[in-house]
């Protein structure tokens, strides 16, 4: 069965370190997204991609970057981790805007 | 820009009670509307959707009707179960303005007591 997986599920890192969160989907979807989930804010869009070599900034992109070298993967990099980036991160993929988006199980990141 | 507003929780109900979670939206294009559910420790999963005005989405006893005149997509269920305890997110996808990404409301936590 097709799926979308995130790794790691939990990560603790120190302030200032570079961190990369992985997202891999086997749906062959062109659209991929990264969200962060925080109490009181719901889900906020960080970056998104509509296909290979395409990346776009979302609502809260400062301090984050993504790259899309193939259809399956959209890694999220925190260039220099900050305590404000402690959150739960979700990756998602979809075929188009009218169809279901499939979400990974999330990565809980703690920056100390 | 596009936005989604949903009632704040938590909503606490007894089993078999009627559920309504309000959701209103602002969009400049012609959005599709969704309800997603998040069970503890899991990612979001689609509960139901509606892609045009007056459409009714339904699944697992939940339903919501796309009301363009009131820009609303309220979630209802006639008789909730303990297993419905979760966080519910209303979302929109505005193809005419913002492409394929989903804009989410803040989420509403539902707790159902036996």
Interface residues (C-beta under 8 A of the other chain):
Chain A: X31 X33 X35 X40 X41 X42 X43 X44 X45 X48 X50 X58 X90 X92 X94 X96 X97 X98 X100 X101 X103 X104 X105 X106
Chain B: X32 X36 X41 X42 X43 X44 X45 X46 X49 X51 X89 X93 X94 X95 X99 X100 X101 X102 X103 X104 X105 X106 X107
